[in-house]
């Protein structure tokens, strides 16, 4: 998979890709991530990427030309499955969307700033709009980092244990069951005895029940979906 991220603040985005699982995925060539600074696609001396709104109103708008130049340059080099715009009014990211995008070959992610982009960018270049939640960030970069993390960890080979992404919370619309490790008892707090029984079918059943009970208590809305 190849991800091209278009941003005015590449430095805000880079560190998540320089540590841990994302770094290893890139080093193992399981994913390529490229950053494109929108200011490199400007045509005036001031390297402007934004301007005031037509019709009046507070806040600057990202101009179409540098975005067009950058996206068109990329699209002349290879075919993209999706051109994603990070915006609070996009569809809210969930595990299903992450699963779907993780199967793509090449994607572009455009990070918005200020009031957002000229509507014509959305009308003519963007194929999908994604929000990471109902709150407003100062730019799309942190949202893009969240989206990339959620999709890259699903690429086969990225996680050590191939099954572990499948047993994550949300993969079956259930939260994950409780997990424990050593010590067996800490300050008098014990690990459920069943987990030492060696009875794998029974442990599996217990985990399923716990997952269901947890979901019912904490996220009943998930049980209504699908
Ligand atoms: N840009 C600003 N707010 C955002 C959000 N909630 N999700 C994605 N991109 C954003």
Boltz pocket constraint, residues with backbone or C-beta under 6 A from the ligand:
constraints:
  - pocket:
      binder: B
      contacts: [[A, 86], [A, 87], [A, 88], [A, 112], [A, 130], [A, 131], [A, 132], [A, 133], [A, 134], [A, 135], [A, 136], [A, 137], [A, 138], [A, 139], [A, 140], [A, 143], [A, 144]]
      max_distance: 6.0
